[in-house]
Amino acid sequence: MDRTESSLGEGVAAMFAEQGGLVRAGQLELYGVDAKARRRWCRTRSLLRVRPGIYCLPSEWDRRKPWERYELQVRAVALRGIPSGSRHRAISHASAAVLWELPVYGRQVEVHVTSAGGRVRRDPVGVRTHHSLLVDAVTEIDGIPVTTLPRTIIDCCRAHSFVTGVAVADAGLRLLLDQQGVAPGDRKLAQETHREMLIAELDRRRLRGATQARKAIAFSDGRSESIAETRARIGFRAVGLPAPTPQFTVRTGIGTFYPDFVFEDYGVAVEIDGDQKYTELYTSDPFRTVQAERRRHNAIQEVGWEIVRVTWDDLKDPVGIKRRIVMARKRARPRGIA
């Protein structure tokens, strides 16, 4: 809390902390903060209005990344208009994916809510309301009514872009597999049951966009561990490369490793170096992180695999990535791998 925010008082500050950074206007009034005071505090940036009647501390907003700010907006919509325990109105689609801590590709502007019956509409405060049956498709996260994980995956696959849908489905399948404690080597078969369940749920509800959703669900793979890996797989398919094996087991002299992708017939492993892949490790000991990654890279090469490293910017040019993979395949052939 900065010096300007300290003028709010300890009681108000504690309330923000207890409620995840958000409070209602009515709660502020209990501390004597009426509409006139709220307007004054917003002008001096002691308060920030996230939604009509919902406020947060500017320091809380400023420290968050864009997608974390979107989550705060989603929670603000729920705090204002969706009572805990509701079974007929819930946060849904990409907004629900954020609450499930699933990665959502692209900048999100609207908060998605699903209610029973009626037509799709967009209200003036950035909330898009979808109307659909929600029987047995609602649960709660931190007291917020939200569509269940399977329904969230289905809604994202049918109503958002193919990349967004697949990214959410990949992460959703991974979450389901993690909850079951499925080992990396067993995930290819184990996820088939979950994909079949999602298709069956889609067919049972007869939702609009079912054809698009089936394609996204069929392409999804819970072994992909990031949006970057999802985009890579989509790019591989777009340029005619065979489907690679994610998280392939490579045993080396210094341990067992799981490259992001392996083209087994090519003798080529692909590592996706996303911007955040090593962030937490770099902040603790960058030298040891670099050394460990170098040893890992060399160990995989020493058992015969050629490695192609792909960055987030490289994903914009899948043709260029294919060219590098084909060149790596030629280098792998003399070693008898491909």
KOLPA-176565 format. One record per residue (C-alpha): residue in one letter; residue number from 1; x negated, y, z negated. Coordinates in steps of 0.001 Angstrom, whole numbers, plus 524288, in hexadecimal, padded with zeros to 5 digits. Layout:
resn | resi | x | y | z
A | NUM | X | Y | Z
...
END
This chain:
resn | resi | x | y | z
M | 1 | 80000 | 80000 | 80000
D | 2 | 7FA53 | 80D42 | 803D1
R | 3 | 7FB08 | 81A07 | 7FC2C
T | 4 | 80757 | 81E9D | 80342
E | 5 | 80E82 | 811ED | 80060
S | 6 | 80AAE | 81285 | 7F1F8
S | 7 | 814A7 | 81D68 | 7F031
L | 8 | 81F61 | 8132F | 7F190
G | 9 | 81CDE | 80E09 | 7E3E0
E | 10 | 818F2 | 800CE | 7DE7C
G | 11 | 826CA | 7FB65 | 7DE38
V | 12 | 82931 | 7FDE8 | 7ECAB
A | 13 | 81BAE | 7F8B7 | 7F043
A | 14 | 81E2D | 7EC42 | 7E892
M | 15 | 82B28 | 7EA4D | 7EF91
F | 16 | 8247C | 7EB31 | 7FCCD
A | 17 | 81A6D | 7E11A | 7F86D
E | 18 | 824C5 | 7D7A9 | 7F34D
Q | 19 | 82CD6 | 7D836 | 7FFD6
G | 20 | 82223 | 7D60E | 809CF
G | 21 | 8206D | 7E470 | 80CEB
L | 22 | 82EAE | 7E7E7 | 80FDB
V | 23 | 83963 | 7EE5C | 807C6
R | 24 | 8474D | 7F2DD | 80A68
A | 25 | 84BB3 | 800F1 | 80941
G | 26 | 8552C | 7FCD6 | 7FE90
Q | 27 | 84A14 | 7F72D | 7F695
L | 28 | 84269 | 803DB | 7F79E
E | 29 | 84E45 | 80B58 | 7F2D1
L | 30 | 84DBB | 8038F | 7E631
Y | 31 | 840D9 | 80A92 | 7E3C5
G | 32 | 846BE | 817D5 | 7E709
V | 33 | 841EE | 8180B | 7F513
D | 34 | 84DC5 | 81D7C | 7FC3F
A | 35 | 84F3E | 81FF6 | 80ADC
K | 36 | 84926 | 82D80 | 809E4
A | 37 | 83D49 | 82828 | 80296
R | 38 | 83BD0 | 81D03 | 80C5D
R | 39 | 83BAF | 82687 | 817BD
R | 40 | 83187 | 82EDB | 810BD
W | 41 | 82900 | 8230F | 80DAC
C | 42 | 829EB | 81E6C | 81BCE
R | 43 | 82575 | 82BF5 | 82076
T | 44 | 819B4 | 82B81 | 81754
R | 45 | 81765 | 81D31 | 81AEE
S | 46 | 81961 | 81839 | 80D38
L | 47 | 823CE | 80F5C | 81338
L | 48 | 825D1 | 8096F | 820A0
R | 49 | 83356 | 805D1 | 825B4
V | 50 | 8328D | 7F8A5 | 82C75
R | 51 | 84127 | 7F790 | 82F2C
P | 52 | 84CC0 | 7FFEB | 82B32
G | 53 | 84D99 | 7FE77 | 81C7E
I | 54 | 84122 | 7F63C | 81B74
Y | 55 | 833E6 | 7FBD4 | 8178F
C | 56 | 825D0 | 7F790 | 815DB
L | 57 | 81948 | 7FDED | 81142
P | 58 | 81147 | 80417 | 81C5A
S | 59 | 80500 | 7FD48 | 81755
E | 60 | 80C08 | 7F022 | 8188C
W | 61 | 80FD1 | 7F348 | 82693
D | 62 | 80281 | 7F8A0 | 82A86
R | 63 | 7FAC8 | 7ECD6 | 825C6
R | 64 | 802D4 | 7E35A | 82DE9
K | 65 | 7FFD7 | 7DEC1 | 83BA2
P | 66 | 80A80 | 7E0E7 | 84606
W | 67 | 81069 | 7D358 | 84482
E | 68 | 81067 | 7D4DD | 835B5
R | 69 | 817BC | 7E1AB | 83734
Y | 70 | 821A3 | 7DA8D | 83F92
E | 71 | 8237E | 7D0B1 | 8349D
L | 72 | 8260A | 7DC01 | 82B4C
Q | 73 | 83070 | 7E10C | 834AE
V | 74 | 836B0 | 7D396 | 8353C
R | 75 | 83739 | 7D2EC | 82677
A | 76 | 83CD0 | 7E0A5 | 82608
V | 77 | 84804 | 7DCC8 | 82EFE
A | 78 | 84ADE | 7D0F9 | 8267E
L | 79 | 84A38 | 7D911 | 81A0C
R | 80 | 853F8 | 7E2CC | 81F76
G | 81 | 85DD7 | 7DA59 | 82667
I | 82 | 85CA9 | 7CBB2 | 823CA
P | 83 | 8603E | 7C76B | 81604
S | 84 | 85928 | 7BBF2 | 80FE8
G | 85 | 86116 | 7AF79 | 81163
S | 86 | 86769 | 7B37A | 81E3D
R | 87 | 86A7D | 7A7ED | 8271C
H | 88 | 87076 | 7AFE3 | 83228
R | 89 | 865F3 | 7BA23 | 8348D
A | 90 | 8574F | 7B7CA | 834E1
I | 91 | 84A5E | 7BCEA | 839FE
S | 92 | 84791 | 7B56D | 8468F
H | 93 | 83F57 | 7B3ED | 852E4
A | 94 | 831CF | 7BA59 | 85299
S | 95 | 83544 | 7C15C | 845E8
A | 96 | 837C2 | 7B44E | 83F4A
A | 97 | 82B12 | 7AF13 | 84507
V | 98 | 823BA | 7B9FF | 83E11
L | 99 | 829F9 | 7B640 | 83113
W | 100 | 82634 | 7A80D | 833AB
E | 101 | 8184F | 7AD48 | 835B3
L | 102 | 81821 | 7A8B7 | 843D0
P | 103 | 81053 | 7B0CC | 84DA1
V | 104 | 8187F | 7B8EA | 856FD
Y | 105 | 81235 | 7BD1C | 863BF
G | 106 | 813DD | 7CB41 | 867E2
R | 107 | 8188F | 7D77F | 860FE
Q | 108 | 825CA | 7D5FA | 85A9A
V | 109 | 82EBA | 7E1D9 | 859E6
E | 110 | 83C1B | 7DCAA | 8563B
V | 111 | 83FD9 | 7D501 | 84A2A
H | 112 | 84837 | 7C94A | 84DF4
V | 113 | 85402 | 7C533 | 84600
T | 114 | 85DC5 | 7BA68 | 84927
S | 115 | 86BEA | 7BAF2 | 844B3
A | 116 | 8776E | 7B1E9 | 84735
G | 117 | 87FD3 | 7B510 | 85331
G | 118 | 8805B | 7C084 | 85CBD
R | 119 | 87729 | 7C62C | 866EA
V | 120 | 868DE | 7CA09 | 866DC
R | 121 | 86716 | 7D87D | 863D6
R | 122 | 85C17 | 7E1E3 | 860D8
D | 123 | 85E71 | 7EBC3 | 8562C
P | 124 | 85816 | 7F938 | 855A1
V | 125 | 84ECC | 7F628 | 84A69
G | 126 | 84720 | 7EB87 | 8517A
V | 127 | 84E9B | 7DF92 | 84CF2
R | 128 | 85351 | 7D62D | 85758
T | 129 | 85EC0 | 7CDED | 852F0
H | 130 | 86117 | 7C0C0 | 85982
H | 131 | 86DCA | 7B977 | 85755
S | 132 | 86D61 | 7AABF | 85621
L | 133 | 871AC | 79FFB | 84D0C
L | 134 | 8689A | 79EB3 | 84152
V | 135 | 86E70 | 792D2 | 83AB4
D | 136 | 86367 | 78B48 | 833DC
A | 137 | 85937 | 793EF | 83AAC
V | 138 | 85682 | 79D8E | 82F98
T | 139 | 84CEC | 79CB2 | 82465
E | 140 | 84614 | 7A6F5 | 81C00
I | 141 | 83831 | 7AC21 | 81B29
D | 142 | 83575 | 7B4D2 | 80F5A
G | 143 | 84416 | 7B68A | 80DB6
I | 144 | 84610 | 7BAC2 | 81BE6
P | 145 | 84FDB | 7B2FD | 8242D
V | 146 | 84853 | 7AE29 | 82FFF
T | 147 | 84AA6 | 7A412 | 83A8B
T | 148 | 844CA | 796BC | 837C4
L | 149 | 83799 | 79379 | 83DAA
P | 150 | 83D45 | 78AD6 | 8489B
R | 151 | 8478A | 79517 | 84C0F
T | 152 | 83D38 | 79FDE | 84BDE
I | 153 | 834B4 | 7982A | 8555C
I | 154 | 84058 | 795AA | 85E47
D | 155 | 844C5 | 7A3E4 | 85E2B
C | 156 | 8371E | 7A8CF | 86167
C | 157 | 835A6 | 79F0C | 86C7C
R | 158 | 842BC | 7A267 | 872A8
A | 159 | 8436B | 7B12D | 870A2
H | 160 | 83567 | 7B62E | 8713B
S | 161 | 82AA4 | 7B4FB | 87B66
F | 162 | 824B0 | 7A7CA | 87E98
V | 163 | 817E5 | 7AB97 | 877FE
T | 164 | 81EE5 | 7B02B | 86BA9
G | 165 | 8276A | 7A40A | 86B52
V | 166 | 81C14 | 79AA1 | 86D10
A | 167 | 813C3 | 7A1E4 | 86308
V | 168 | 81E98 | 7A0E7 | 858EF
A | 169 | 82155 | 792B0 | 85C66
D | 170 | 812D9 | 78F39 | 85B83
A | 171 | 811C3 | 7955B | 84E08
G | 172 | 81EDF | 78FD0 | 849AF
L | 173 | 81AE6 | 78209 | 84D6B
R | 174 | 80DD9 | 7841A | 8469A
L | 175 | 81500 | 78869 | 83A3D
L | 176 | 81DAE | 77C53 | 83AA9
L | 177 | 811CF | 7738D | 83C90
D | 178 | 80A7C | 77A61 | 8318C
Q | 179 | 81615 | 77871 | 82884
Q | 180 | 815A1 | 769E2 | 82B88
G | 181 | 806EB | 7694D | 82998
V | 182 | 804A1 | 7636F | 8371B
A | 183 | 7F629 | 76190 | 83A38
P | 184 | 7F089 | 7685C | 84667
G | 185 | 7EEDD | 75B9A | 84DBD
D | 186 | 7FD18 | 757AB | 84BB2
R | 187 | 803A0 | 7645E | 84F99
K | 188 | 805B5 | 7617C | 85E02
L | 189 | 80F3C | 75688 | 85B17
A | 190 | 814F8 | 75C3C | 84E9D
Q | 191 | 81942 | 768DD | 85525
E | 192 | 82149 | 7618D | 85F4C
T | 193 | 82B7B | 75EB1 | 854CA
H | 194 | 82C98 | 76D20 | 8519A
R | 195 | 82DA0 | 77114 | 85FDB
E | 196 | 8387D | 7672F | 861DB
M | 197 | 83F64 | 76C9D | 855DB
L | 198 | 83EA3 | 77A72 | 85B38
I | 199 | 84420 | 77645 | 86871
A | 200 | 84F1F | 76ECE | 861BE
E | 201 | 85253 | 77AC0 | 85966
L | 202 | 8523C | 78354 | 8657D
D | 203 | 85B87 | 77A2F | 86C9A
R | 204 | 86482 | 7791A | 860D3
R | 205 | 86647 | 787C6 | 85F7C
R | 206 | 867B8 | 78A84 | 86E1A
L | 207 | 860DD | 7979E | 86D2F
R | 208 | 85E68 | 7A101 | 8785F
G | 209 | 850AF | 7A01C | 87E04
A | 210 | 84FD3 | 7916D | 87BA0
T | 211 | 8488A | 78EBE | 88864
Q | 212 | 83DC2 | 79865 | 8851D
A | 213 | 83D19 | 79344 | 87739
R | 214 | 83B58 | 7852E | 87BC2
K | 215 | 82FC3 | 7891D | 88438
A | 216 | 82938 | 79069 | 8791D
I | 217 | 82B96 | 78592 | 86F36
A | 218 | 826CA | 77B1E | 878AC
F | 219 | 81A44 | 782E3 | 87AE5
S | 220 | 817FD | 785CA | 86C82
D | 221 | 80D2D | 77F14 | 864FE
G | 222 | 80B4E | 77FC5 | 85654
R | 223 | 7FCCE | 77D53 | 857FC
S | 224 | 7FAE3 | 78B26 | 85D35
E | 225 | 7F69A | 793BB | 851ED
S | 226 | 7F85D | 7A1AC | 856DD
I | 227 | 7FF29 | 7AA43 | 860D9
A | 228 | 7F24B | 7AAD3 | 86831
E | 229 | 7F257 | 79BFE | 869A0
T | 230 | 8008D | 79C63 | 86E09
R | 231 | 7FD59 | 7A683 | 87861
A | 232 | 7F1A7 | 79E6C | 87CB6
R | 233 | 7FA0D | 79250 | 87ED1
I | 234 | 803EB | 79A20 | 886A4
G | 235 | 7F8CC | 79FC5 | 88EBF
F | 236 | 7F2D2 | 7925E | 8912B
R | 237 | 7FFBD | 78D97 | 896A0
A | 238 | 801B0 | 799CC | 89EE5
V | 239 | 7F4D4 | 797B7 | 8A635
G | 240 | 7F6C7 | 78929 | 8A83F
L | 241 | 7EDA0 | 7839B | 89E0B
P | 242 | 7F16F | 776A1 | 897DD
A | 243 | 7F73D | 7771F | 88A4A
P | 244 | 7EC00 | 77716 | 88071
T | 245 | 7EBFD | 7700A | 8736F
P | 246 | 7ECD7 | 77996 | 867FC
Q | 247 | 7E4C2 | 7771E | 85BBF
F | 248 | 7DDB5 | 76B70 | 861C0
T | 249 | 7D539 | 763B6 | 85843
V | 250 | 7C6AB | 76538 | 85B51
R | 251 | 7BD58 | 75DBC | 8527D
T | 252 | 7AF84 | 76308 | 851C3
G | 253 | 7A347 | 760CE | 849DA
I | 254 | 7A6E9 | 76B81 | 84022
G | 255 | 7B568 | 768C9 | 83ECB
T | 256 | 7C283 | 767A6 | 8459C
F | 257 | 7C7B4 | 77396 | 84CCF
Y | 258 | 7D44F | 77701 | 853BF
P | 259 | 7D251 | 78012 | 85F79
D | 260 | 7DE41 | 78828 | 862FF
F | 261 | 7DFAC | 780DE | 86FF0
V | 262 | 7D8DF | 775EB | 87717
F | 263 | 7DA41 | 7726A | 8856D
E | 264 | 7D67A | 76436 | 88389
D | 265 | 7D4E5 | 760D5 | 891F2
Y | 266 | 7CC75 | 76CEC | 893F5
G | 267 | 7C394 | 76B46 | 88833
V | 268 | 7C6C8 | 7794B | 88477
A | 269 | 7CADD | 77EFA | 87761
V | 270 | 7D123 | 78C68 | 87680
E | 271 | 7D02B | 794E9 | 86A65
I | 272 | 7D95E | 7A089 | 868ED
D | 273 | 7D28D | 7AB87 | 861C0
G | 274 | 7DDFB | 7B3D9 | 85D48
D | 275 | 7DB5C | 7C103 | 8570A
Q | 276 | 7DF20 | 7BBC0 | 849A2
K | 277 | 7D93E | 7AE2F | 84A7A
Y | 278 | 7CDB6 | 7B11E | 841BC
T | 279 | 7D271 | 7BD84 | 83AFA
E | 280 | 7D39E | 7B801 | 82D38
L | 281 | 7C6BC | 7B0C1 | 82E16
Y | 282 | 7BF76 | 7BC5C | 833B1
T | 283 | 7C3B7 | 7C4FD | 82877
S | 284 | 7BD6B | 7BB8C | 81EBC
D | 285 | 7B0B1 | 7B7C0 | 8256C
P | 286 | 7AF1C | 7BB19 | 833DB
F | 287 | 7A195 | 7B504 | 83535
R | 288 | 7A5C9 | 7A7B7 | 83000
T | 289 | 7B205 | 7A82B | 83867
V | 290 | 7AA38 | 7AA8D | 844CB
Q | 291 | 7A07F | 79FEC | 84135
A | 292 | 7AB30 | 7960A | 83E3C
E | 293 | 7B21E | 798BF | 84B10
R | 294 | 7A55D | 79792 | 8527E
R | 295 | 7A275 | 78A57 | 84C3E
R | 296 | 7B02E | 785D3 | 84F77
H | 297 | 7AEE5 | 78A63 | 85D98
N | 298 | 7A1C5 | 783A4 | 85F60
A | 299 | 7A668 | 77709 | 858FB
I | 300 | 7B1F0 | 775EB | 86253
Q | 301 | 7A918 | 77867 | 86DF5
E | 302 | 79F26 | 76E83 | 86950
V | 303 | 7A91B | 7637E | 86A2A
G | 304 | 7AB94 | 76720 | 87855
W | 305 | 7B65F | 7715D | 878F9
E | 306 | 7B51C | 77DFF | 88086
I | 307 | 7BB64 | 78951 | 87926
V | 308 | 7C2B0 | 794DB | 87EFB
R | 309 | 7C57E | 79FDF | 87575
V | 310 | 7D16D | 7A84D | 87842
T | 311 | 7D4B0 | 7B557 | 871E2
W | 312 | 7E1D2 | 7BC29 | 870BF
D | 313 | 7DE24 | 7C52B | 87C12
D | 314 | 7DA51 | 7B96C | 88475
L | 315 | 7E84B | 7B469 | 8835A
K | 316 | 7EC8E | 7BF52 | 88C85
D | 317 | 7E52C | 7B873 | 8977E
P | 318 | 7E8F0 | 7A9FD | 897BD
V | 319 | 7E312 | 7A885 | 8A55B
G | 320 | 7D5F6 | 7ACDC | 89FE7
I | 321 | 7D73C | 7A32B | 894BE
K | 322 | 7DA15 | 79841 | 89E6A
R | 323 | 7CDED | 79BD9 | 8A624
R | 324 | 7C588 | 79ADB | 899E2
I | 325 | 7CB9A | 78DB7 | 89626
V | 326 | 7C909 | 78842 | 8A3C2
M | 327 | 7BAD3 | 78CBF | 8A301
A | 328 | 7B984 | 78698 | 8958A
R | 329 | 7BEF1 | 779E1 | 89B02
K | 330 | 7B3F6 | 77993 | 8A514
R | 331 | 7A9E6 | 77B49 | 89A53
A | 332 | 7B020 | 77051 | 89266
R | 333 | 7AF99 | 7662E | 89D4E
P | 334 | 7A0F3 | 76329 | 89C9F
R | 335 | 7A2A5 | 75F94 | 88E58
G | 336 | 7AC8E | 7551D | 891D2
I | 337 | 7B78E | 75B91 | 88A45
A | 338 | 7C04F | 75E9A | 895DF
END
